[in-house]
Amino acid sequence: MKRNFILFAFWQFLFCINLCVHAQNGNKPVFQVFGTSGNNTKNGVPLQIGMQINENDTLQVQGTYVGLISAKGEIKELTKQGFYRFVKP
């Protein structure tokens, strides 16, 4: 039980650091990737599960699927190949 508490505290610490980095960066996360299939990129970098999509990022979908989820729980599924640019509503 003590080990679980230590792990929980550690993950909370990492989450707080992540928030601070994004607050200083000025880029606000719009979506997070929860699924990808094929050769998809974000600003030229290969897309990975868990990556955050920030304002003004560009996704290039060359594969068959990209699944995104917003902080509000909205799900977007991109299945058409092409370029997608994200702005916060």
N, C-alpha and C positions, 0 to 999 in steps of 0.2 A: 504494500500500500504506500509506503514511504517512497518507493521507487517511482510509482505512478505519479505521485505529487511532484517529484523532482522533474520528471519528464514533462508534465503539464506546465510547470513553471518555466522550464526551458523553452517550450514552444511558444508560450505567451511572450517571453522576452524577445524571441526572434520575430514574432508578429509585430511587436511594438517597434523594433528596429526597422522593419520593412515599411511600416507606416511613416516613420520619420524620414527615411530616405526618399520616399515618394513625395512627401510634403516639401522637402527641400528641392527636389528635382523640378517641381512645377508642372510636371506631366501628371494629369489625373487619370487613373485607370478607368477605362470604360467597360471592358470585358475581360474575362479570363478564359483561356482555352481549356476545354475539358475533353476534346477529342479531335483527332486529325488523321487523315488518311491520304497518303500520296506526298508529292513534293510541293509543300506549301511553305511560304516564307513570310516573315514580318520584316519590312525594311531591308530585305536581302538576306536575313538570317533565317536558317531553317526553323520552322515552327515546332514547338514542343508542348506537350501537355503541361499545364500549370503556368505557362507564360501569360503575362498581363498585356493587354492591348490598351495603349494609352491614347489620349487625344492626338489627332493628326498622324497616327500611325497608318501605314499602308500595308494591307495583306495582299499577297498574290496567291490565288488559289489555282494550282496546276493539277492538284489531285482530284479526288472524288468527294471529299467531305472535310468541313471544319465546323466543329461545334463550339459555341461561345456562350458564356453565361455572364450576366451583368450582376452588379452588387445588389440590385433589387430582385434578382431571381429570374429575370427575363432570359429566355433561351433563344439564340439565333443559330440557325443551321445554314451554312453556305455550301451549296452543292454545285453551283455553276462556276465554271472556270472564269478567271478574270481578276481585276484589281478592285479592292474595296478600301475606302478611306473612312476613318471613324472620327466622328465629332460627337461631343456630349450634347444631348438635347437640352 
